[in-house]
Amino acid sequence: MLSLWRGLCVIDRTVFRERRGVPSFVLGCLAVTIGGLLHVPMYWMGKDMGFVLADMPMDDGMIFGMVLIVAGIGVAAYGLLPTKLGRQLDTAATIAVVAPEDARLSPAHFTLMAALVMALVIDVMKPASLGFIMPGMTAEYGVSKAEAALVPFFALTGTVVGSVLWGVLSDVYGRKASILLSAVVFVGTSICGAMPSLAWNMFMCFLMGAGAGGMLPVTYALLAETMPSRHRGWALVLVGGLGAVGGYFAASALSALLVPDFSWRILWLANLPTGIILILMGGMIPESAKFLLARGRIDEARKVMARFGTTSRKVSGVEAEEPFLHHGHHHTEGSHDPGPSLWTPEVVGKTIGLSVLAVAWGLINFGLLLWLPADLVSKGYSMGVSSRLLAESALIAFPTVFVCAFIYSRWSTKWSLVATILVTQLGLIGVLLLDVHGNGSPVLPVALLIIGSNGIIAILLPYVSEIFPLKVRGRATGWVAACSKAGGLIAQGLSISALVPPLGIAAVATAVPMLVALALIAWFGIETRGLDLRRLERPLQRVPAGS
């Protein structure tokens, strides 16, 4: 615990300036960590029974640990809360931080990218673990698959709440502090691994989802402030893709290595050490220059901007700054043209195509990929074998993320998205054949599915941020992100209703909207590589469809 204090005070010392206090944050971290550790004896007590804890009463230590966790998260959040908040928010609204088009990449950029990839891996592995805990959880609690599906449903609902909540918190706390607070929540949700009832798992999974849901937007916001615009597209694709594939690989690898000996519960207990690792990684993540400027910490802001080659400027009251992916292209000063909505004839084809694609991706990521482990077990594979097969699939998909980043930046933004859709379709066909034949290795079809679906989500939001006019770009990004969650909610709604179709039928049902999206994007999508995005601000002068 002393090393945690020293790490926070020395490595991360700048993040605590002008906040409620380092002692409060450290005290909160210690309370959450101790609260999690107080649940470990309950878990270990079941080692001679295969770690089966269902319906066992919670002892006083566990109840006290839960109180410590709730109180600790609150105290940690208070410790990170900035002072003089009103002035900060007013000032932040007048500041924009951007990197010039021709700014060079420095070691600081690559260090930040590496740190954010690690943060996303830790973040993504939380919801990705759901598919690997479902078979064991269903068997231990003796519930139907429909009842057990409430766990991922609550987790997914938490991600929706977290996406909104952390977007607000990142403006209040700053990007770096928001990541630290998310990590504290991860540590607290580790107690899912010792919960004796399904109801408590649902509640803790909601909290886990709330902590995980905001990490990607915060990551994109931090990259948007630091990466030169000509490098931003491939950087976002690379960081998002590596985080997604790495998180799924970490979840499947831990399942293959640990679940056979320590049960499904170990995947939740892993939140404790990985959350602490994320806290201690804070020293690798810089504070947002915009946040520092809004706080009046000019010298610190200048040092951060010097490291990343960024500049700051004042923005007028009529300028709207994008929430995540700012490209530095603005309307003429004083222009009050509201521009098109997402549903005007000029952009409705793009909106529908990208929205359908996002829903289909949600069906895959929060449906097919969560159902796969249980389906393989039902086909006669052990949980360890099925986890190893899925880990191998994710490992195969890992290097293709670099290919996605390369083709997006060097070949085509539009057609790289189309290519990932086609790869995903091949994966869906492979899953269909696997279900029809009932045997064979799932490595190749699942690898294609992981490659394609992670390529889609890595490219989708950067492409959305470039394809729409500035005045609807933020709305479009938020809408498409919401559609991806909607696809997940549809998938989990099927699970709760006990209407989950065989995996082959689910693959076909997902392939149909994917084909619709493919056709719409191929026709209405535009090529944004090398395009001056100011052309999009004149909707009546349309860029030809299919160009």
C-alpha positions in Angstrom: 0.0 0.0 0.0 2.9 2.3 0.7 4.2 1.8 -2.8 0.8 2.7 -4.2 1.0 6.0 -2.2 4.5 6.7 -3.5 3.6 5.9 -7.0 0.6 8.2 -7.0 2.5 11.1 -5.3 5.7 10.9 -7.3 4.7 9.5 -10.8 1.4 11.2 -10.9 2.0 14.3 -8.8 0.8 16.9 -11.4 -2.7 15.5 -11.7 -3.5 16.3 -8.1 -2.8 20.0 -8.2 -5.8 22.3 -7.4 -8.0 19.3 -6.6 -9.6 18.4 -3.3 -6.6 16.5 -2.3 -4.2 13.6 -2.8 -5.0 12.1 0.7 -8.6 11.8 -0.2 -7.9 10.0 -3.5 -5.3 7.7 -2.0 -7.6 6.9 1.0 -10.4 6.1 -1.5 -8.1 3.8 -3.5 -7.0 2.0 -0.3 -10.6 1.6 0.9 -11.7 0.2 -2.5 -8.7 -2.2 -2.6 -9.2 -3.4 1.0 -12.9 -3.8 0.3 -12.0 -6.0 -2.7 -9.5 -8.1 -0.7 -12.0 -8.7 2.0 -14.0 -10.8 -0.5 -11.1 -13.0 -1.4 -11.4 -15.3 1.8 -15.0 -16.1 0.8 -13.8 -17.1 -2.7 -10.9 -19.1 -1.5 -13.1 -20.9 1.1 -14.8 -22.6 -1.8 -11.6 -24.1 -3.3 -12.5 -27.6 -2.2 -15.9 -27.3 -3.8 -14.8 -26.0 -7.2 -15.2 -22.4 -6.0 -19.0 -22.9 -6.0 -20.4 -20.1 -3.7 -24.0 -19.9 -4.9 -26.6 -19.3 -2.1 -23.9 -19.1 0.6 -24.4 -16.3 3.2 -22.1 -13.2 3.1 -20.0 -12.8 6.2 -19.4 -9.6 8.0 -16.1 -9.0 6.3 -17.8 -9.0 2.9 -20.5 -6.7 3.9 -18.0 -4.3 5.4 -15.9 -4.6 2.3 -18.9 -3.5 0.1 -19.4 -0.5 2.3 -15.7 0.3 2.0 -15.9 0.1 -1.8 -18.9 2.4 -2.2 -17.4 4.9 0.2 -14.0 4.6 -1.3 -15.2 5.4 -4.8 -17.0 8.4 -3.5 -13.9 9.6 -1.5 -11.6 9.0 -4.5 -14.0 11.0 -6.8 -14.0 13.8 -4.2 -10.2 13.8 -4.0 -10.0 14.2 -7.8 -12.6 17.0 -8.0 -11.1 20.3 -9.1 -11.5 23.4 -7.1 -13.1 26.6 -8.6 -15.0 24.4 -11.0 -17.4 27.1 -12.4 -14.5 29.2 -13.7 -12.8 26.2 -15.2 -15.9 25.2 -17.2 -16.6 28.7 -18.4 -13.0 29.1 -19.6 -12.9 25.7 -21.2 -15.8 26.7 -23.5 -13.6 29.4 -25.1 -10.5 27.3 -25.7 -9.6 24.8 -28.5 -6.3 22.8 -28.6 -5.3 21.3 -31.9 -2.2 20.0 -33.6 -1.2 21.7 -36.9 -1.6 19.6 -40.0 2.1 19.4 -40.6 3.2 18.7 -37.0 5.6 15.8 -36.7 5.1 12.7 -34.6 7.4 12.6 -31.5 8.3 9.9 -29.0 5.7 11.5 -26.7 3.0 10.6 -29.3 4.0 7.0 -29.5 4.3 6.7 -25.7 0.8 8.1 -25.3 -0.5 5.7 -27.9 1.1 2.7 -26.2 -0.4 3.8 -22.8 -3.9 4.3 -24.2 -3.7 0.9 -26.0 -2.9 -0.7 -22.6 -5.7 1.2 -21.0 -8.2 0.1 -23.6 -7.0 -3.6 -23.4 -7.7 -3.5 -19.6 -11.0 -1.7 -20.3 -12.3 -4.0 -23.1 -11.4 -7.2 -21.4 -14.1 -6.5 -18.7 -17.1 -6.8 -21.0 -15.3 -9.3 -23.2 -15.1 -11.6 -20.2 -18.9 -11.9 -20.1 -19.0 -14.5 -22.8 -16.5 -16.7 -20.8 -18.3 -16.5 -17.5 -21.8 -17.2 -18.8 -21.5 -21.1 -19.0 -20.1 -21.4 -15.5 -22.4 -18.8 -14.0 -25.5 -20.4 -15.5 -24.5 -23.8 -14.2 -23.6 -22.6 -10.7 -26.6 -20.6 -10.0 -28.9 -23.1 -11.7 -30.7 -20.6 -13.8 -31.9 -20.6 -17.4 -29.8 -18.9 -20.1 -32.6 -16.3 -20.3 -32.1 -15.4 -16.6 -28.3 -15.4 -16.9 -28.5 -13.1 -19.9 -29.6 -10.3 -17.4 -26.0 -10.1 -16.4 -24.6 -8.9 -19.8 -27.8 -6.9 -20.3 -27.1 -4.9 -17.1 -23.4 -4.6 -18.1 -24.3 -3.3 -21.5 -26.8 -0.8 -20.0 -24.0 0.3 -17.7 -21.8 1.0 -20.8 -24.5 3.2 -22.2 -24.8 5.2 -19.0 -21.0 5.3 -18.7 -20.6 6.7 -22.2 -22.7 9.7 -21.2 -21.4 10.0 -17.7 -17.7 9.8 -18.5 -18.2 12.3 -21.3 -19.3 14.8 -18.7 -16.8 13.8 -16.1 -13.9 14.1 -18.5 -14.7 17.8 -19.0 -15.1 18.3 -15.2 -12.1 16.2 -14.0 -9.9 16.3 -17.0 -9.0 13.3 -19.3 -6.3 11.8 -17.1 -8.3 12.0 -13.9 -11.3 10.4 -15.6 -9.2 7.4 -16.6 -7.9 7.1 -13.0 -11.5 7.2 -11.6 -12.6 4.6 -14.1 -9.8 2.3 -12.8 -10.9 2.8 -9.2 -14.4 1.5 -10.3 -12.7 -1.5 -11.9 -11.0 -2.4 -8.7 -14.3 -2.2 -6.8 -16.2 -4.4 -9.3 -13.7 -7.3 -8.8 -15.9 -8.5 -5.9 -18.3 -10.0 -8.6 -15.9 -13.0 -8.3 -17.2 -13.7 -4.7 -20.8 -12.7 -5.0 -23.1 -15.6 -3.8 -26.2 -14.4 -5.7 -27.0 -13.6 -9.3 -28.7 -10.4 -8.3 -25.5 -9.0 -6.8 -23.6 -9.9 -10.0 -26.1 -8.0 -12.1 -25.6 -4.9 -9.9 -21.8 -5.1 -9.9 -21.8 -5.7 -13.7 -23.8 -2.6 -14.2 -21.1 -0.7 -12.3 -18.4 -2.4 -14.3 -20.1 -1.4 -17.5 -20.4 2.2 -16.3 -16.7 2.3 -15.6 -15.8 0.7 -19.0 -18.3 2.6 -21.1 -16.5 6.0 -21.0 -12.9 4.9 -21.7 -13.1 4.9 -25.5 -14.6 8.4 -25.8 -12.1 9.8 -23.3 -9.3 8.1 -25.2 -10.5 9.6 -28.5 -10.8 13.0 -26.9 -7.2 12.8 -25.6 -5.9 11.7 -29.0 -7.9 14.4 -30.8 -6.1 17.0 -28.8 -2.6 15.7 -29.3 -2.3 14.0 -32.7 -1.6 16.0 -35.9 -4.7 15.9 -38.1 -3.0 14.1 -41.0 -2.0 11.3 -38.6 -5.2 11.3 -36.5 -7.2 8.8 -38.6 -4.7 6.0 -38.6 -3.8 6.6 -34.9 -7.4 6.3 -33.8 -7.9 3.2 -35.9 -4.7 1.6 -34.6 -5.3 2.5 -30.9 -9.0 1.5 -31.0 -8.3 -1.7 -33.0 -5.4 -2.9 -30.8 -7.4 -2.1 -27.7 -10.4 -4.1 -28.9 -8.5 -7.2 -30.2 -6.1 -7.1 -27.2 -9.0 -7.0 -24.7 -10.7 -9.9 -26.3 -7.4 -11.9 -26.4 -6.7 -11.1 -22.8 -10.2 -12.2 -21.7 -10.0 -15.5 -23.7 -6.4 -16.2 -22.7 -7.2 -15.7 -19.0 -10.2 -17.9 -19.4 -8.1 -20.6 -21.0 -5.3 -20.4 -18.4 -7.3 -19.8 -15.1 -11.0 -20.8 -15.4 -10.3 -24.6 -15.5 -8.6 -24.5 -12.1 -10.2 -21.4 -10.5 -13.7 -21.3 -12.1 -15.4 -18.4 -13.9 -15.1 -16.2 -10.8 -11.4 -15.6 -11.3 -12.2 -13.5 -14.4 -14.0 -11.0 -12.2 -11.4 -11.1 -9.5 -8.8 -10.1 -12.1 -10.4 -6.7 -12.1 -8.5 -5.9 -8.9 -4.9 -6.2 -10.1 -5.6 -4.9 -13.6 -7.5 -1.9 -12.1 -4.5 -1.1 -9.9 -2.1 -1.4 -12.9 -4.3 1.1 -14.7 -4.0 3.5 -11.8 -0.2 3.2 -11.7 0.0 3.7 -15.4 -1.3 7.2 -14.9 2.2 8.6 -15.1 2.3 7.6 -18.8 -0.8 9.6 -19.7 -0.5 13.4 -19.9 -3.0 15.8 -18.5 -5.2 17.5 -21.2 -3.6 20.8 -22.3 -7.1 22.3 -22.6 -7.9 21.3 -19.0 -4.7 22.9 -17.8 -5.4 26.1 -19.8 -8.9 26.3 -18.3 -7.4 25.9 -14.9 -5.0 28.8 -15.5 -1.9 26.5 -15.3 -0.3 28.1 -18.4 3.3 26.9 -17.9 2.2 23.3 -17.5 -0.1 23.6 -20.5 2.8 25.0 -22.6 5.0 22.1 -21.6 2.4 19.6 -22.7 1.7 21.4 -26.0 5.5 21.6 -26.6 5.8 17.8 -26.2 3.0 17.1 -28.7 3.4 20.0 -31.0 -0.1 21.3 -30.4 -1.4 24.9 -30.3 -4.2 26.6 -28.5 -6.6 29.4 -29.6 -9.7 31.2 -28.5 -13.0 30.1 -30.1 -15.9 32.4 -30.7 -19.4 31.8 -29.2 -20.8 30.6 -32.5 -18.2 27.9 -33.1 -19.1 24.4 -32.0 -16.2 22.3 -30.9 -16.5 18.6 -31.7 -16.7 16.2 -28.7 -14.2 13.6 -29.8 -12.7 14.0 -33.2 -11.8 17.6 -34.0 -10.3 18.2 -37.5 -9.7 21.9 -37.3 -12.1 22.9 -40.1 -14.7 25.5 -39.1 -17.4 27.6 -40.6 -16.6 31.1 -41.6 -16.5 33.4 -38.6 -20.0 34.8 -37.8 -21.8 32.2 -39.9 -25.1 31.1 -38.4 -26.1 28.6 -41.1 -27.4 25.6 -39.1 -26.3 23.2 -41.8 -28.0 19.9 -42.6 -29.4 17.5 -40.0 -28.7 13.8 -40.0 -31.8 13.2 -42.0 -31.8 15.7 -44.8 -31.5 14.4 -48.4 -27.9 15.4 -48.6 -26.7 13.0 -45.8 -29.6 10.6 -45.1 -28.1 7.8 -47.2 -24.9 8.0 -45.2 -26.8 8.2 -41.9 -28.8 5.1 -42.6 -25.9 3.0 -43.9 -23.6 3.8 -41.0 -26.4 3.4 -38.5 -27.4 -0.1 -39.8 -23.7 -1.1 -39.8 -23.4 0.0 -36.2 -26.4 -2.0 -35.2 -25.1 -5.1 -37.0 -21.7 -4.7 -35.3 -23.5 -4.5 -31.9 -25.3 -7.8 -32.7 -21.9 -9.4 -33.4 -19.9 -8.0 -30.5 -22.6 -8.3 -27.8 -24.4 -11.2 -29.3 -22.5 -13.7 -31.4 -19.1 -13.3 -29.7 -20.8 -13.6 -26.2 -22.8 -16.6 -27.3 -19.8 -18.4 -28.9 -18.1 -19.9 -25.7 -21.4 -21.4 -24.5 -22.2 -22.7 -28.0 -18.8 -24.4 -28.2 -19.3 -26.0 -24.8 -22.7 -27.3 -25.9 -20.9 -28.9 -28.9 -18.7 -30.9 -26.6 -15.7 -28.6 -26.1 -14.5 -28.1 -22.6 -14.5 -24.5 -21.4 -10.7 -24.5 -21.3 -10.4 -25.8 -24.9 -13.1 -23.4 -26.2 -11.3 -20.5 -24.5 -8.0 -21.5 -26.0 -9.5 -21.8 -29.5 -11.0 -18.3 -29.2 -7.7 -16.9 -27.8 -5.9 -18.3 -30.9 -8.5 -16.6 -33.1 -7.9 -13.3 -31.4 -4.1 -13.8 -31.7 -4.5 -14.3 -35.4 -6.6 -11.1 -35.6 -4.0 -9.0 -33.7 -1.6 -8.1 -36.5 -4.4 -7.2 -38.9 -5.2 -4.1 -36.9 -2.0 -2.6 -38.3 -3.2 -3.4 -41.8 -6.5 -1.6 -41.0 -4.6 1.5 -39.9 -2.4 1.4 -42.9 -5.1 1.0 -45.6 -7.2 3.7 -43.9 -4.5 6.2 -44.0 -2.7 5.2 -47.2 -5.3 3.5 -49.4 -8.8 4.6 -48.8 -11.0 5.6 -45.9 -14.2 4.5 -47.6 -13.1 1.3 -49.1 -11.1 0.2 -46.0 -14.5 0.3 -44.2 -16.1 -1.7 -47.0 -13.2 -4.2 -46.8 -13.7 -4.8 -43.1 -17.4 -5.4 -43.8 -16.5 -8.0 -46.4 -14.1 -9.8 -44.0 -16.9 -9.8 -41.4 -19.3 -11.4 -43.9 -16.7 -14.2 -44.5 -16.6 -14.7 -40.8 -20.4 -14.9 -40.6 -20.4 -17.5 -43.4 -17.7 -19.5 -41.5 -19.8 -19.4 -38.3 -22.8 -20.6 -40.4 -20.9 -23.5 -41.8 -19.5 -24.4 -38.3 -23.0 -24.6 -37.0 -24.3 -26.6 -39.9 -21.6 -29.2 -39.8 -21.4 -29.3 -36.0 -17.6 -30.0 -35.9 -14.3 -28.6 -37.0 -12.1 -26.0 -35.6 -13.7 -22.6 -35.0 -10.3 -20.8 -35.2 -10.5 -19.5 -38.8 -14.2 -18.4 -38.9 -14.0 -16.8 -35.4 -10.7 -15.1 -36.4 -12.3 -13.6 -39.5 -15.2 -12.5 -37.4 -12.9 -10.8 -34.8 -10.8 -9.3 -37.5 -13.7 -7.9 -39.4 -15.8 -6.7 -36.5 -12.8 -5.0 -34.7 -11.8 -3.5 -38.0 -15.3 -2.1 -38.4 -15.5 -0.4 -34.9 -11.9 0.8 -35.2 -12.6 2.6 -38.6 -16.3 3.5 -38.1 -16.1 6.4 -35.7 -13.1 8.1 -37.3 -14.9 7.7 -40.7 -18.1 9.2 -39.3 -16.1 12.1 -37.9 -14.9 12.9 -41.5 -17.9 12.2 -43.6 -20.4 14.6 -42.1 -20.4 18.4 -42.1 -19.0 20.0 -39.0 -22.3 21.2 -37.5 -23.7 17.6 -37.3 -20.4 15.8 -36.9 -20.7 15.5 -33.1 -24.3 14.4 -33.4 -23.5 11.9 -36.0 -20.6 10.4 -34.0 -22.9 10.1 -30.9 -25.8 8.7 -32.9 -23.7 6.0 -34.6 -22.1 5.1 -31.2 -25.6 4.8 -29.7 -26.6 2.5 -32.6 -23.8 0.1 -31.8 -25.1 -0.1 -28.2 -28.6 -0.6 -29.5 -27.5 -3.7 -31.5 -26.1 -5.1 -28.3 -29.3 -4.4 -26.4 -31.3 -6.2 -29.1 -29.0 -9.2 -28.8 -29.3 -9.3 -25.1 -33.1 -8.8 -25.3 -33.2 -12.0 -27.4 -31.2 -13.8 -24.7 -33.5 -12.6 -21.9 -36.6 -13.6 -23.9 -35.1 -17.0 -24.4 -35.3 -16.4 -28.2 -31.6 -16.8 -29.0 -31.6 -18.6 -32.4 -29.0 -21.2 -33.3 -25.7 -19.6 -34.0 -26.0 -20.3 -37.8 -29.4 -18.5 -38.0 -28.0 -15.7 -35.9 -25.1 -15.3 -38.4 -27.5 -15.2 -41.3 -29.8 -12.7 -39.6 -26.7 -10.5 -38.9 -25.4 -10.8 -42.4 -28.5 -9.3 -44.0 -28.3 -5.8 -42.4 -24.6 -6.0 -42.9 -25.2 -6.4 -46.7 -27.7 -3.5 -46.6 -25.0 -1.3 -44.9 -22.4 -2.4 -47.4 -24.6 -1.3 -50.3 -25.5 2.0 -48.8 -21.9 2.9 -47.8 -20.6 1.8 -51.2 -23.1 4.1 -52.9 -23.4 7.1 -50.6 -20.1 7.0 -48.8 -17.4 9.4 -49.9 -13.6 9.2 -50.0 -12.2 11.5 -47.3 -8.5 10.7 -47.7 -6.8 13.9 -48.8 -10.2 15.7 -48.9 -10.5 19.2 -47.6 -13.3 18.7 -45.1 -14.5 22.2 -45.6 -16.1 21.0 -48.8 -18.7 19.2 -46.6 -19.8 22.5 -45.2 -21.5 23.3 -48.5 -24.2 20.7 -48.6 -25.8 22.0 -51.8 -22.5 21.5 -53.6 -22.5 17.7 -53.1 -19.6 15.4 -53.5 -20.6 12.8 -56.0 -21.9 9.6 -54.4 -19.6 6.6 -54.8 -16.5 8.8 -55.4 
